[in-house]
Amino acid sequence: MHDLNLTAMFADQVVLMEAGRVAATGTPAEVLTDETLARTYGCPVPVNTTPPAQIPFLLPQARSTIEARTS
């Protein structure tokens, strides 16, 4: 599944691929992290979580918003 939000909601296990290779495996909470996604996509990808289940989710962000968070 290519939609990371749907993956986080419905998958028990996730395999994140990068250039045809496995970048990370585990539960959505283990794989869909700021660090893992930034390393895989080569840019900051802020991850939020839903209370109380702590399901990860991503919101589209403007480039200027992401740059402001990392500087």
N, C-alpha and C positions, 0 to 999 in steps of 0.2 A: 504494500500500500504506500502511495507516495504522499498522502496527506498526513503530516506528523500529528496533527490534532486528533484525527480519527484513529490513527494508530495508537496514540496514548489512551484513548477512551476504550478501545475494544480489544487490543492485543494483550496477551499474557506475556509473550516474549517478543523481542524486537531484534532484528539484525540490521544494523546501519551499514550501508555500503558506500565505498569511496573508490572511484576509478576501477570498478570491478572486483574490489577486494573488501573483505569484512573489516570495518573500522571499529565496531563495537557490537557486543551482544549482551542481552540481559532483559530485565523488565523495563517497561517504559520509563520508570523513575530512575533506573540505573543508566540507561542509554541517553535519554533526552535531557541532557544537562547543558548548561552554558558552555562548559569546557569542551565536551565531546562534539557538540554541534559547531562551535567556533573552529575547532581543529579540522573537522570534516569539510565544512563549507568555506573555510578561509576568511571568515568575517564574524564579528560578534553576533550571536543569536540569543537574546535574553529569553529565558524560560521562566514562566510563572507557574504556580500550582493552585489547584482548587481546594479550598477547605471543605470538609474535613478529610476527604480521601487523599489529598495531596497528589492528584493526577496532574501531570505536566501539561501545559498548553502554551502555544506561541501566538503572539499578536503581531501582525505586520507592523513594522516600524520604519519611519523615514530615516534615511541615511544620517541626516543631521542629528536626530534623536540618539541613534546608536553611537555616533562619534562623541556626542556630549557626555554619554554615560561612561565611556572608556577613557576620557582624557582627564 
